Amino acid sequence: MTAPDYAELHALSNFTFLRGASHPEELVERADELGYRALALTDECSLAGVVRAHVAARGRACRLILGAELALSDGPRLALLATDRGGYGELCRLLTRGRRAAPKGSYLLTRADLEAEAPARCVALWLPADVPEAGHGHWLRERFGAALRIAVELRVDGRDRARIQTLGRLGVALGVACLASGDVHLHRHQRRRLQDVLTAVRLGVPLDTAGLALQANGERHLHERALLARRYPPALLAATLEVAERCTFSLEELRYEYPEELVPAGHTPTSWLAALTQLGLSRRWPQGAPEAVRSLIARELGLIAELGYEPFFLTVEDLVSYARGRGILCQGRGSAANSAVCYCLGITEVDPTRMSLLFERFVSRERNEPPDIDVDFEHERREEVIQYLYSKYGRHRAALVATVICYRPRSALRDVGRALGLDRLTVESLSRSMQWWDGNRIDEARVREAGLDPANPLVARTLELARELIGFPRHLSQHVGGFVIARHSLAELVPVENASMPERTVIQWDKDDLDDLGLLKVDVLALGMLTAIRRALDFVGRLRGRTLTMADVPAEDPLTYAMISRADTIGVFQIESRAQMAMLPRLRPANYYDLVIEVAIIRPGPIQGGMVHPYLRRRNGEERVTYPSQEVQAVLERTLGVPIFQEQVMQLAVVAAGFTAGEADSLRRAMAAWKRRGGLGHFEQRLVGGMLARGYSEHFATALYSQMLGFGEYGFPQSHAASFALLVYVSAWLKCHEPAAFTAALLNSQPMGFYAPAQLVCDAREHGVPVRPVDVNQSDWDATLEGEGAPALRLGLRQVKGLARAAGERIETARRAGPYACVPSLAERACLARRELWALAAAGALATLAGHRHLAAWEAGGVEQPTPLLRHARLRDAVPLLRAPGEGENIVADYRALGLTLGRHPLALLRERLATRGVLSAAELRLCPGGASARVAGLVLVRQRPGTASGVTFVTLEDETGIVNLIVWKAVAERWRRPLLDARLLVAEGRVQREGEVLHLIAGRLADQSRLLGGLLSSSRDFH
């Protein structure tokens, strides 16, 4: 028989968390493959998956219909389908109402809510229970009238014929038409097992006890139309097409409208932006701006006005002005952010005359899209900016972007294991066997290490289903800072729901969804280095008696660049990682643009594209720089013929392959998403063919395409690198010229960066900074500077583990009346509990009051709470004859209580024992020739396994003489996995590798010698 046309009007994706078992893209692709006329994505009270479905539906014959399934707490289940833009807005408002009325992850809707919101421009599908309640049908008919349909959903359970007859009679009685519907949960029936597991996870029960909560069979998938024709009467199938024809809305119709209230009376957005820019121009160039700058500003303002983007720039300027007015350091990023206009507005401190930036990358006549400006704020004060946004625009107009949290190996194994009935210990052992460095792989070798047999049927099934579950969305979380601000109600654009954090709301779309739709997002991001820089500048300003800003830092300081070239960059923004430190002595940055390249070149894009070594060879004169044409030379000349920045790749597509600016931006988006969506598709032929047609060699064309694939991993824009390079330079200048202030600021801004306080303090002492211990009579909560000229650094009470900030601030406040004379006086004046006194005693902070740690602990334990009658009485105990702790005991206590020591390094005490085993110190290793065999040992500071390193792990060890950098190849890492992952004191044997000033030890054998540390506690910072 001929397969009839059909539109599926009720389908759930895996964005109906733990119910749907297929990605939105899979449903769209399968529906199109089956020849459906349309597919309605109707996730439960959610539009979180519709953008992904929309992107997948572009260019397909199968149209996408947007809708949502709802279960009223006091009424029926139904699905609402948006017919047009108005109906879509009604649907979004209703979903927002339900989500905002309930805690994160749930919703609450009643009949009253549906009556209040009145989605009159939606088609409603009644989803009756197995025994339909006629009262629900009457109520729905009153609400929706001719827009109501009864969904006839067959279960293939032996009762389908009766169900068709029952619902048909009900439809006749109500005057409501029936139509066929699938209640789809899967794109193919093979997902049925996973869907059962998801049901068990949702219910929190083992699969074998889920009973009737499981679907009776695997029939809730997209069926072939010929099969549907055998199951449904033709009229029910035809009725789906009539509804589908009514639902014409597409996400392409969404248009963003900017906020209006930032323009004062008497001004237009254009005139007000021009006025603010002129004020900033006078402030930046008080003696008058160069003509080139004025010309650049005029061009930018003209383009902004032509495209109507003034409100966007005014919105960002308002945010930055609010922050600066409250002393919050901030810095904008992006091509638009690094424009001359944004420099005048104070959005960035990057002088555009120092850079050649492609403003049109984000602001283009050809694209009707908003520009992109990310603004980084001090990480401890960003919340003030977020709450300012909420208060200024209201929660109905401003919300954070969502982040989709997806299953990774550990969480997938944990949930699947519990659902399949594995005991708790087995589940934990299995999930813990997967480490952070394993990525999204579930390796059977890890399973064996956990004591389990991968061939065991139950374990094998667990692994199979867990692998299938990886990448499934688990829940929505809030983005790190992406904000959407609407002119009117945001709930007309996208549903809004509560975040888990109080006073936060999020939309149901993530960053990639907004990019795909071309909608405005202002990134209000947190950056710890801005906090540290502001604090360091405050320290230096107090020492010098004047206020300092980043603009006061001298430009192009030779001493700063010399320090950077030595890779003396612990604590410096962006260039303190192992990879950056290895690059610095080879690149030897000598100016600001070199720093821009340094920031961008150690990224997955240039690394995967094989651009790093050619650039270094050409920079060092080891390789001749050639260009296939003058057009390519104009794009690549500043980077010696090697594409390092994302903008360069886009420009090459234009000049070498004939792309338009809009096509080049589409290429940029494709590069950003190719890992997620599988390739650059039609761009490959367009790029390679375009270059060949313009006379470029096949070698050049294929090499450039390979480099573009590398940028798909993560290509860094020159505009972002320019902003980051400024922070690199400022932080490096502070480290070079004001090391005490810089280190104190870093300590007061923790946690941040690659290195823990112990390494920051050690590095400061190596640079001649006197560091003084924590002392209740000298230390504030934060680290402070003592003395003038070359000040000493006094550790703050914040370093004391177990001491709350409130207690530390009470100590600081009470001390203003005079120093503490004894431990009981400290306890009384600062209102300290005994546990807080013990924490101070353990940290050595009571030494000036009670002597060594043992005596201080005795004093702390003897403090009694005063009674009303004897409040000022003092009972003096005799001083006990307690011995002072030895050096080793003090070091162990320092690490336990402070995380660092001002005494000797722990390995100094072990050096004699290590030397007898042939273990070299870091200083001795530096004297070894390349290719020599060596054995070293050190505390593990950092483990890093970048995704671009093909399984290589980089490990940083520390001993009393310095740092040792290990390279652990994948095979070695697998063989010595346990010591590599677990050791606090790691012994490594291997071969010395030298490349100029860069020295590594290529590890061949690893051993965990943490037992030699006894009770000493140390921890590493591990990174992907």
N, C-alpha and C positions, 0 to 999 in steps of 0.2 A: 504494500500500500504506500501511497505518497505520504511523506512525512509532512505534517501540517506546520505552519508557522506557529511560533510560541514565544512568549515573554515570561521569564521567571520573575515573579514580583515579591518573593520573600526568601532572602538568602542571608545567612549569617557568615561572617568571616571570623578569623581568629582574633579580631578586635572586639568581638564579644568574648571577653577573656574566659578561657577554660570551658567554652561551649563550642564555638566554631573551631574547625580543625583544618582550615585552608586559608592561605594568604589571600587578600583581596585580588591581587594580580592573578593568582591561579584561577579564581572563580571567573574573572573576566575573560581570561584566555580560553578557558574550557567552554564557556558559554558561546564565545565566538566560534570556536572550533566545531561546536555542535549545531551552528547555524541559528541560534536564538536571535530573535529580533531585538530583544532588550533584556537586561538583567538589572533588577533592583537590589542594591546592597542595603540591607535593613538591620544593621547591628543594633543590639539592645541598648536603647537610650544613648546612642553614640553615633557620631559621624567621624570618629577617629581614623577610620580606614578609607574614607571616601576619596581622598586625594590620590592615594596610591592606585585605587581602582580607576580613577579618572585618567591618570597618566597612562595606565595600561590600556585604557579604552580608546585613546587617541588613534585615529586612523583605522579603527576596526568597524566592521559592519554592525556589530552588536552594540547598541546604545546603552549607556549607563544611566540608571534612574536612582535618585538619592532618596533614602527614606530611613526609618528607624522603627524597630519593634518596641512596644511598651507594654508593661503589665501594671495596670492600675491597682493600687492596694485595696480599693473597695469596688472594683469593677472588672471589666473584661480585659483580655489581651487583644492587642490590635497592632497593625503596622500602618504607619502614615507615610505616604509618598508625596513628595513635593511636585506640584504640577508646573510651577513657574517661579520666578524670583521672589514674588510675594509669599508663595507657599513655603519656599525654602526658609525665608526669614521667620515665618510662623513656627516652622518645625524647630529651628535653632532656639527660638525663645522658649518653646515648651521644654526642650531637652535641658536648657540652662535652668529653668525653674525646678525641674526634677532633681538635677545634680546639686544645685545650690542648697536644696532643702535637706540634704543628707550628707553624712561623712564621706570623705574621699573614697572612691571606688564603688559607691552605691548610689541609688536614687530613690526618690519618693514622689509618686504622682497619684493624684486622686481624681475622682470625677469632677470635683470642684476646680481643680487645676485645668482640666481640659475645657471646662466651660469658660473659665476666666481667659485663657489664651485663645480659644476659639480658632483652631487652624482651619479656616473655611476654604483655603485654597490648596488643600491637600486632599488626595484620595485616601480613604480609610478602608483597610482590609480588616474585617472582624475575624479573629482567629479563635473559633469556638473550641471549648473543651470537648472531651469525648461525649459528654452529655451536655448539649448546648442549653444555656439558660436563656429562655425567650426574653426575659426582662432586660438582659444585656443588649439584645438586639433592638428592642424598642427604644432604649435610651440612646444607643448609637445612631439609630435612624433619625431621632429628633435632633441630634447634634449635627449630623452630616448630610442628611437628606439623600439627594441623588448621587452624592460622592461616596456613598458607602457601598462596599461589596462584601460578600461572604466568601472567605477563602476555603476552598474544599481541598484539604491536604490529606492525601492517602498514605497509609502506613504499611501496606502490603502485609497485613496481619490477619487476613481472612474476613475482615469486617468492612472492607472498602466499599462494596456495593451498597450495603446498608447505610453507610455514611453518606454516600452520594445522594441516596433517596431521602434520608433524614434532613440533610441540609438543603436539598432542593425544595422540600415541602415547607421548611422554615423560611426560605427565601420568598416563596410565593405568598405565605401568610404575612410577611413583613413588607412585601413589595420591594425586595432588595435582590439584585442580581447576584448569582454565584459565579465564581471563576476558579480555574485550576491554580494550584500553588504547591510548591514543593517542600516548604519548611527546610530549605537546604542548609546543611551544616558542613558539607564536604564537596570538593570539586570532583573527586573520584572516590569510588567505594573503598579503595585500598587504605584510605585514611581512617576507616571505621575503628580499628584497634586503638589508634592514637586518640580518637574522639572518646572512646570509653575510658581511657586513662585520664584524660582531661576532666571527665565527669567525676571520676573518683577523687581527683585532686581537689576539684571545686567543693565536693562534699566533705573532704577530709576523712575519707574512709578507704579501706582496702578495696580493690576491685571486686574481690569475691564476696563482699558483703553489700555491694551497691544495689543489687537486686533490680527492682523495677525502675529505679532511677536511670538505668542505662537504656539506651534505645534498643528496641526489640530486634532490630536488624540494621544492615548498612545501607538502607534504601534512601536515606536523606542526602543524596548526592545529585548532581546534575545529570539527567538522563538523556539518552538519545530521543529525538522527537518521535521517531516511529514507535518506540516503546510507550511514550506518553499517549500516543493516539490509541494504543490498545487498552490503556487504563482509564482514560477520561473520555466522556462524551465530547463530540466536536464543539458543541456550544460553549463548554467550559474553557476549552483551549482558545477559541476565538475571542472570548471575553477578555483574555489577558492582553490581546492586541489592542482592543479599544481603550483600555486603561493606559497602556504604554504610549499610545498616540497622544493622550492628554498630558502626559508627563514630559514636557519639553525642556525643563530647566537643565542647564549645564553649569559646572563650576567656572567655565570660561566667562560667564556673565558677571562674575564678582568683580567689583571695582572698588578700590580703596579710596576713602575720602579723608583728607588730613584734618587734624584739629584746627579750629579757626581762632580761638580766643587769645592767641599770642600776639596779635596785631593791635596796637593801640588805636584809638579813635583818630581820624585824620590821616591814617596811613593805609595803604594796600600792602599785602604781603611782599610785593616787589619793592615798594619804596622803603618799607621797614627793614627788609634784609639789606638793602643798599645802604641805609643809614647806619645800621649796626656795623656793617663791613667798613664803612668810612671811619667810624670811631676807632675801630680796631686798627685800621691802617695808620691812623695818626699815633696810636699808642705803640705800635710795632716800629714805626719809622718816624720818630719825633722830628727829625731833621728833613723829612720829606722822603717819600718812597721813590725808588728808581722807576723810570718810565716803563721798563720791562715788566715790573711788578704791576703797575697800574693797568697796563695793557692786558696782562694775564687775568687780573681781577675783572676787568670789563668783559672779557670773553667768557669767563665762567659765569658771571651774573647774567649775561645775555642768554646763555644756554639753559641755566636754571629757570629763568623767566619763561623762555620758550616752551619748556616742558612742564611748567607749573609746579616745580619742586620747592618753592620758597618755604611753604609751611613745614616741610620735613627738616630743612636746615634750621629753621626757627625753633622747632621742637627740640632738636639736639642742643642748640645754643642755650635754650632755657634750662635744660638739665645741667649743662656744664656751668652756667652762671650760678645756679642754685648751689652746686657742689663747691665751687670756688668761694662763694660768699660765706660758706661755713668752714672754710679751710680744709676741704677734702680734695686731695690731689687727684687729678684725672688726666687721661690722655686718650685722644681719639685715634682710630686706625681705619685704614681703607683708602682707596683712591680719592673718593669724595672727601674723606676726612683730612687727607693730606693736601687738599687744594689750597690755593692762596686765600680763598674766601674763608675756609675753616681756620686757617692760621690767623687771620684777622679777627675772627669770632672767638678765638681762644680755645677752640675745640682740640687743636693739636699744637704742640710746640715745635713741630718739624717745619723749618723754614723751607718753603717750596723752591726758593732760589738755589738750594743746595741739592735738589733732586730734579730728575726729569721724569715726572710721573704721568701716566696715561689717565687723565681725568675722565676721558670718555669711556673708560672701562665700565664705570658704574653710572655715568650720566651721559646718555647717548640720544641723539635725535631719533635714531632708528628703532629704539626699544621703548615701549611705553611701560617702563618699570621704575620703581623707586630706587634711589641710590642706596648704597650700603655704608653705614658708619657704625663701627663698634667703638664704644667708649669704655675704657678700663677705669675703675675707681679703686680707691684704697679698700682692701678686702674686709677690713674690720668696720668700715663705715658705709659700705654699699647699701645696707639695709635702709639707711636714712634716705638715700636717693629713691629706692623702691617705694618707700612709704610716701615720699613726696609725690611720686607719679600717681599713686592711688588717691591721695588726697586732692590733687589738682584736677584729675580727670574723672574720678569716681570709679568704683568697681564695675559699673555698667559700661565703662568705656576703655578701661585698661586692664590687661591681664598678662601673665607670663605665658610664653610658649611652652608646650609640653615636650617631654623627652620620653620616647617609648623604651621602656625597660624590657629587654628580651632575655630569653633563656640562654644561659651559657652552660658549659658542661657540668659544673658542680650543681647548679640549681636544677638542671634537667635530670641528672642522675638521682638527686635527692627526691624530687617529686615522683618520678617514675618508679624508683625503688620502693617508696612507701606505698604507692598505688598497687604495685604487684605483690605486696606482702612481705618484702624483705624486712628482717628485724632491724631495730634502730641502730645497733652497733655496726651491722653490715652496711647499712645505708651510709652512715657517717664515714666508715672506713673507705667505702667506694668513692664518695664525693671528695674526701680529703686527699685521695690519691691524685686528683687532678690539680695541678699547680697553676699559678698565674701565668707561667711562661708557656704553658701548653696551648694557649690560644683556644680555638673552638674545636680542637681535636679531642676525641676520646680514644686514647691509645690502649690497646689490650695489654701492653707491657705494664702499664700503670695498674691495671686491674690485677695482674698476677702479683705485683708488689704488695697489693693490699691483701693478699692471701686468698684470692678468689680465682676460680677457674672460668675463663671466658667461654669455654665450651659447654659449661653447665647450662641446660636449657633455660632455667629461670634467669641466670645472669646474662646469657646471650640475648634473651628477649628484652631485658632491661636496657642493655647497651644499644640494641637496635632502635627501640622506641625513644631512648634519650637522644640519640643522634638525629632522629627525625624531629624531635622537639626543639633542638637548638635553633635559635633565631626566631622562634615564635614570640610574639609580644606577650608579656606577663602582666604588665600594668602601665599606667601613665604616671610619670613623675614630672617634676618641674624642671625646665631648662635652667642652665646656670645663670641666665640673665636676659634672654631674648624677650622683649616686651612688644606687644601689639597695642596700639592706641588708636581708637576710632573717633571720628567726628561726632557720631551719634552713638547708638547702642551697639556695643561689640557683639551682643547676642543676636544681632541681625545677620552677622557675618559667619559666626562659628559658635557652637555651644561652649559655654564657660562652666567650669566646675571647681569645687574646692580642692585646694592642695592639702597635703598632710600638715604642712607648717601653718600655724595660725596666721591670720591676716594676709594670706596669699590665695590668689585664684589663678587658674591656668585655663587656657583654651585647649581644645581636644586635638589640635594639630601640632606637629613638631616643626623644627627648623626647615627640614627638607621639604615638607609640605608647603610651607610659605614660599620657599624658593620656586617650587614648581608652579605655583599660582601667581608669582610675581607680586606678592603682597608685602607691605611695609613691616619691617621689624627693626626696632631700635635695641641694640645689644647693650645692656647695662651690666657690665662684667666686673668681676672682682679680681684684683691683681695684687698679690702680696708684696711685690717689689715696690709698688707705688707707696704702700704703707711704710716700707723700710726707707725709701728715699725721702719721703716727707719727714720722718723722724730724724734721719741723719742730717738733713738740711736744718732742722730745728736745733739740733745739738750744735752744729757748726755756727749757726746764727747767734746762739747764746754766747758761744766762746768769742765771737768776733764783735758782738754788740750790735748786730744789725740783722734784719730779716733777709733770708736767702731763698731764692726760688731756683727751679731748674734753669731758667734763663740766665742766672748769674754764674752758672758753671762755665769756666773758660773753654772755648772751643779748641779742638785739635791740639790738645796738650801732648807734647812728645813723650813725657815720662809715662803718661797713661798708656799710650800705644806701646811703649817698650815693655811695660808690665804685661799687657795683654799678649804681646808676642812671645813672652816667656811662658804663657799658659798659667800665669799666677792669678787665677781667676776664681778661686773658691769664694762662693757667695755672690759673684757677679751675675746679673740677670742674663739668662739665655746661654751664656758661654761657659758654664761651669760643669756641663756634662762631660763624660769621658770622651765622646766623639768630638765635641767642640774643642776640648783641651788638646786632643791629638792633632786637630786641624790647625790650631792657632800658630804653633811654631813653623808650620809649613806655609801658611798663608801670610803670616806677619802683617796684620792690618796696620796701615800707616795713616789712614784717614777715615772720615765718616762713611764714605761709600764702600770702603773695604769692609766695614762692620755690617753694612746692609747685606753685602754678599755673604759674609760669614754667617749671619743669622739665617739666610735663606738656603745656603748650599748644603748644610747638614740637616736635610729634611728627606722624607721618603721619596719625593718627586725627583730631585736631582740625583739622589743615590741610586734609585731603581732605574733611572734613565741613563746611568753611566756617564754622568756629566762632571763628577767631582775630579777624577784624576786628569782628564783632558784639560780642565781649567787650570789645575795646579801646574801641569807640565808647561802650558803656554805662559802662565804667569812667571814661571821660573826660567823661561827662555829655552826650555828643553824641546819644545815642539813649535813648529811654525804656525802662525795664525793665518788662515786663508778663508775666503768667503766666496760662495758660488755666484754672487751678484752684488751690485751696489745696494739694492733694496734690502737684502739680507744683512749686509754689513751695517746699514743704518740701524737695524734692530739689535744686532748682537755685538757691536763694536766695544761697548763699555764692559762686556763680560767675555771679551776675547774669543768671540765666535761660538760660545757655548750658551745655550738657553738655560738660564738659572731661575728666572722668574716666570710666574704664570702669565703675566702680561706679554712677555716676549713670545711665548708659544702662541698666544692669540694673534699678535701682530704678524708672526710668521705665516699663520694661516691666511691672513689677508694679503700680504705682499708676495708670498711664494705660491699659494694655492688658489688665490682668487676669491677668497671668502669675503662677504660683506661684513661690516662691523657687527650686525645682528647675528649673522651665522657664526662669527667667531665667538660671540657670547654664548650661543647655543652649544658650541664646542666646549667652552669652559664648563658649562653645566654638565655636559655629558662626561667630561673628564672627571668631575667631582663624583659622579654617580656610577661610573662604569663598573666598579667592583660590586656595587649593590645590585646593578641591573644587568650585568653581563655583557661587557664589551662596548665599543664605540659605534657599533652597528654601521649605518650607511656612511658615517664620517670617514671610515678608512678608505673606501674607494674614492670618495670626494677629495680627500686630502692628497693621497698618493697620485691619483689621476690628475688632479689639478696641478701638482708640481711637475709631473712628467710632461703635461701639455704645455707648460711654460718653460720647458727646456732644462729643468733641473734633472740631475742624474737619479737613476733608480736607487743608488746607494744613499744619496742625501735624503730622498723621499722616505725610504723605509726607516732610515735612522731617526729622522725627525718623528715619524709616527711612533716608533718604539719609545722615544723620549716622552711623547705625550701620554703613552700608557703609564710611564713612570709617574707623571704628574697626577694621574688618577689615584695614586696611592696617597698623595698629599703634596701638591705643588704650592709653594708659598708665594703669595703676591708680593711684588716689589713694594707696594704701598704699605702693607703690614710690616714688612721687614724694615722699612724706613722708620716707622714709629718705634718698633722694638729696638732698632739700633740706637736710637736716642737714649732709651733707658739703659741699654748696654753701656753706652759711653758715660752717662751720668753716674751709674753705679760703680763703674770701673774707676772713674775720677775720684769718687769718694773713698774707695778702697785704697787707691794709690796715695792720696794726699791727706785723708782724714780717717785712717784705719780704725781708731778707737771709736769715733762717732758711727762709722759704718757698721762695725761689729755690734755695738750696743743696739743700733736700730734693727739689725737682723735678729738679734736675740729677742727683742721686744715684739717682733712681728711673727714669731714662730706659731704654728708650723708652716714652713715654706721651703722651697728649694731642694737641692740634692743632699745637702749636708746637715747633720744634726748639730745642736749647740756645741757638743764636744769638739767637733772638727773646726767649727767657726772660732772657738776660743783658742784652740791650738794654733790655728793659722794666724790669729791676731798676735799671739805671743811671739811667733816666729818673725813677725813684722815689727817687733819692738814695742808692742803695746803692753804696759804693765796691767795685769788682771788681778783684781783683789777679790777675796772670797765673800760669800754671803755673810752678813753680820747684821743682827737685829738693831744695832746702834748706828749702822751706816747705810744699810741697803734700803732703797725704796722697793715698791713692788716691781717696777721695771729696772733694767740695768741703767746705770747712770755714769757720768764722767766726773772725775775728781781731779782738781788741779787745772792749770792753764798751760798754754803752749802745746806741749805734747801730753795730753791728759792721760790718766789711768782709767781703766774700765772697772767699775764696781758691779759685780754680779747682783742681780735683783732677786727679791724673794720669790718671784715667779718660777725660778729654777728649782725650788724646793718641792719635791714630789709629796703630795698629800696635803699641801697647804692651799686652802681656797683663796681666791683673790680678795674676798671680803676680809678675811683674817689678815692678809698681808697689808691691805690698806688701813686696817685699824692699827697695826703696828706702826706704820708710817705716820698716821695722823697723831696718835698719842705721843710719839717721840718729839713732836714739835714743842711740847712743854718742857722738855729736857731729856737727857739720855737715861736709859734704863740702868739701874744700879744692880739689880739681881733678878733672878728668874721669877720669884713670886711677884715682884713689882711689875715685871713685864706681863705676867699672866693677868694681874688685876687691872692694870691700866689699859691693856689692849683687849681685855675680855676674851682670853684664849682658853680653850678647852685643853684637857691633858693630851689628847691625840695630836693637837696642833703643836703643843710644846715638844712632844716626842719627835714630830716631823722636823722641827727646827733643830733639835739636839742631834738627830741622825745626820743632818746636813752640815753640822759644824757651825751653825749660825749662832750658837750660844757660847762660843768659845771665850769671848771677852767678859761674859757674865759668870760662867761656871767652869771654865777650863776645857779640858779635852772631852771628846764625845762621851766617854763612860761616865765622867762626873756630871756632864750636862744631862744625860739621861736619868741619872740618879736624882738630880735637882728637879727635873721635870716630873718625875714620878712622885716626888714628895710634895708637890704643890697641892694645897687643900683649898677648896672653895671657902671664902670667908663667911663667918656666921654674923647675924645682925648685931650681937652683943660684943663680939671681939673682932670687928671688921678690920681694925688697924693693928691688931696684935700680930707679932711675928714670932713664930716658934723656930728657933735655929737648931738644926740638927748638926751634929759633928760631921766634919768632912770625912768621908770614908776613904780608906786607903786602897783606891782602885787604880790599877796600873793604866798607863796611857796605852792606847792601841798602837800596834806596830805599823810600819809603813804600808805593808800589804793590806792590813785590816783597814787602814784609812782609805786606801785607793778603792777597795771593794765597797766601803761605805759611801764614798763619794759617788761612784757610779750608781749605786742603788738609790741614793737620796737625791742626787743632782743630775745624773746622766753624764757627768764629766768630772774631771779631777784637775786641780791645779798643782798636784804633786807630779811625780814621775809617771811616765806612760807605763801601763801594766806590763808591756813586753820588756821594758828595761829590767824588771825584776826576774824575767824568765830568760834573759839574753844568754846567760852563761849556760843554762841547760839546753837552749836551742842551738847554741854554737857547737856544743859537743855532738849534735846530730847533723852538723853541716849546714845549718840554716843561716843564710845571709840576711843582714839587715838591708833596709831599703837603700841606705847610703852605700853599702858594699855592692849592692846589685848595680848601682849606677856606674861603677867602675869596671863592670864586666864587658867584654867585647861582644859584638853581635854574633850569634850562633853558639855561644857558650851555654853549657848546662848549668842550672842553678836551682837551689831550693830556698824558698822564702816562707815566711809566716807573718800573719797579721790579723788584727781585728777586722771583720768584714764590715765595711762601711756602706757599700752600694752594690747591688746586683742589678744589672740591666740587660734585658734581652729584647732589643727593638725588633719590630716585625720585618724591617728591611734587612736584618742581619743574617738571614738564612739559618736561623737556629744558633747563631753564635751568642754566647753570654759574656758580658764584660763585667768583671769584678774588681772592685777597688779595696785594697787592703791597707791597713795603717799600722806602723810600728813606731818605736820611739824616735826614729830618724827620718820618717817621712812616709810617702805613699808608694805603693806598688800596684801597678795596673796589670791585671791578668786578662788574657784572651782565652776563652774556653770554647773550643770547637764543639760542634753538635755531638759528634761521636764520643768525645771525652766527657761532655756533660751528661750524656746518657749513662756512660759507664760509672761515673762517680756522682750520680744524681743526689744521693743522700747527703754526703758532705757538702756538696755545692749548695744545696738548699738549706741545710740545717745548721751548718757550722757557724759559731761565733768567732772562734779562732781557727783559721784555715791555714793548713800547710800545703804549698803547691810546689811541684817539681816540674821543670820544663826547660824551654830553650829561650834564650834572650833574643829579642828582635829589636833592632835599632833602625830608625829612619830619620836621619838628621838628629834633632834634639829629642825626638819622641822615642821612648823606650817602653816596651811591653815584655811580659813573660808569657810565652805561648805554653799554656799548661798542658801537661801530659798525664799528670797523676795528682790527685787531691786527697787530703786526709783531714778529718775533723779532730782537732786537738783541744776542743772547748773544755775538756776536763781539767786542763792545766790552769784554767782561769778560776777554778774553785767556785766561790759564790759570786764572782763578779758578773754583773748584768750589763750586757751591751746588746744593741740591736742595730740592724741594717735598715736602709731605705731601699726598697725594691721597686723597679720600674719596668714597664713594657718598653 
